[in-house]
């Protein structure tokens, strides 16, 4: 393939992704309607209330179906989210009330009755979008079935009538909600054909809410007093942990570390024996085994840190909104691919500080380190989704697009970063010369071994963010819209600070035990917080009402990918801070 053809294909892919991003919030210049104008309504999906990943296309249920069914062009993020927006028979005109309008009449055969009955048993809901505003409603209800001897059994009722309550301000739609009227329900308990007459009503009411603030009602659940108390308790808990750890670190520096430096500079043989870390000055900067993998972890971890920082920046600039469906997913795909150049540059520049040869292997491994496990996981979950027939199954065109983006955007970006890192490489200047043969590490107590230090290094940062992590899981695996981005940013900063503090403390304890193999351990101790995050997801799933193999596989599969990204990022932060500390420590000894 020629260079011009590659560049052209790259531009086409980036333009395709960029055009699918769409606006984050409704523009003040759009969504203007006159009385009687038809406001766009799109039917999206149906699914069980307790299994948010197990959703189906709206017309997989035998509702009144338009002819033809027109599929709305969707952004990449909407497709990845399992959205399937299609036209609907409902005609909801701006500021025109309707009462008992017949949608359609149809006779449900036994198969359709059984499908509706199964949906009612599993608490199926439907979701639509009206002028980009989401609305939900239930399909039916169950009555009876308490288990008494004289009771016949549960009755299953299908809702025939949907009431829409809409709000307007001037010539703009401000809000809408759907209410499945229980007074209009047909009994489908028997396995027989049933005549159904679907209908709907629409009522408009004036409101003083401005168009720019119409999404605020979706954040009320996050702003309720009880939730505010939980957020504040989480912040106070995290602040207390930071203060305690900062105090311990200060005590460590003021008492132990300065005392060690004083003993080392006194040239007293007896006192020098008490300073354990001075004996390994010739090994502490010996680069670790599996250098390519180590550099790849640093590259991928740095990329994820930059990605999260850019996402927060776009949120506070208003480019990404929690109410806009699909924008977050599209932004993640675009930013990840564009920041791949950071991963390649970090990997190559760090590798070349120790060796000029072999950086190509490290850069190639960086491109595979996260994306290959992610693509394998997505492939397996897509096979599960196709077997269940759910809306989360990716179409062939999306799969091809993802592979093309990875092949012609992600990998070239990583390679470009690697070349830049190699061209502008610098030599690592260690305060102490490295000896030719490594020093043998003495036997370590159980609490100084890798497993124990990983537990300590992970449990404290995790305990500080556990409450906010629970809220994030409720947003990812439920119907709660997370709107408190500022608190999420504060918790992220607290997490980074705690990981850095623990990295310094644990690295000093390791060096004091004359263990010079701190490179890999600093990565593992920092990344262990992500292991606790994944462990908490097991508890979250057990506590929830989610069920079934499909939901189980999606929950643990995608949570595993998310926690792996956090492992790479937090491990990179831990190592970077530890490296700065070790350089400062032995540079001080050299000055003495």
Secondary structure, DSSP 8 states (H G I E B T S, - for coil): --HHHHHHHHHHHHHHHHHHH--SS--TTS----TT-B--EEEEEEEETT-TT-EEEGGGS-----SS--B----HHHHHTT---EE-S---BTT--EEEEEEEEEEE-HHHHHHHHHHHHTTEEEEEEETTEEEEEESEEEE-----TT----EEEEE-EEEEEEEEETTEEEEEEEEE-TTSEEE--SSS-EEEEEEEEEEEEE----GGGTTGGGGHHHHSHHHHHHHHHHHHHHHHHHHHHHHHHHHIIIIIIHHHHHHHHHT-HHHHTT-GGGGGTTTTT---SSHHHHHHHHHHHHHHHHHHHHHHHHHHTTSS-TTSTTHHHHHHHHHHHHTHHHHHHHHHHHHTTT-SSSHHHHHHHHHHHTHHHHHHHHHHHHHHHHHHT-TTS--HHHHHHHHHHIIIIIHHHHHHHHHHHHHT------SS---SS--------GGGSHHHHHHHHHHHHHHHHHHHHHHHHHHHTSS-----HHHHHHHHHHHHHHHHHHHHHHHHHHHHTT---HHHHHHHHHHHHHHHHHHHHHHHHHHS---SHHHHHHHHHHHHHHHHHHHHHHHHHHHHHHHHHHHHHHHHHHH-
